[in-house]
């Protein structure tokens, strides 16, 4: 949880206490996230954006020409 934007140990604990599991936090809407003390509109938007974003990685075709996928 602490890897999410603007989420420190206290907010991470509040998220897990409120939602009960990491899965429930991941599935929470922005409005649901804003119910947590310390999470405002902007933080909820950023958390939601991170959780919904596509995983990007480098494809190692050779050591000189790495491509972001």
N, C-alpha and C positions, 0 to 999 in steps of 0.2 A: 504494500500500500504506500509506503514512503517513497517509492519511485514515481508516483503520480505527481503532476505539477502542483506545487505549493502544499503538499501534504507532508507534514512532519509526524513525529511519534504520537503526539496528542490527537491530532486530527485522524490519523490512521486508526488509533484505538476507538475514537468516537464513531468512525465509519463502521468498523467491525462490530462494535457494540450495538449500533442501531440496526444494521442490515443482517447481522448474524453470520455472514460468510463472505468470502472473497467473490464467489459467483454472484451473490446478490448485489454486491457493490458494482461489479462489472455490468450487470443488467439494469442498474438503476438509471432512471431518467435524470436529466439536468435538474428538474424541479425536485425530484427525490433527494438528490445530492445536496441541494440548497437547504434542506431541513436540518442538516448537520451544522452544529456550531463551528464557526471558523471557515465555512465554505459559502462564499457569495456567488453571485451570478457569473462573474468572469472565471473564477476557479472551477465552478461546475462545468462551464463550457469547455475549458481547457482539459479537464479530466475526461469529459465525454469525447472530445476530439482525439485524445491519445488512445483511449480504449477502442474507438471505432476505426482508427487508422490502419491502413494496409501495412503489413510487415515488409520492410525494404531490406535488401541484403546485397552484398557484392558477390557476383559470380566470378569465380576464379578460373578464367579461361587460360590465362598465362600471367606471369608475375607483373608484366608491364601494362597490360590492357584489362584492368578490372572494370566491370560494368555494374552499375547500380541497377538492381532489378526490383 
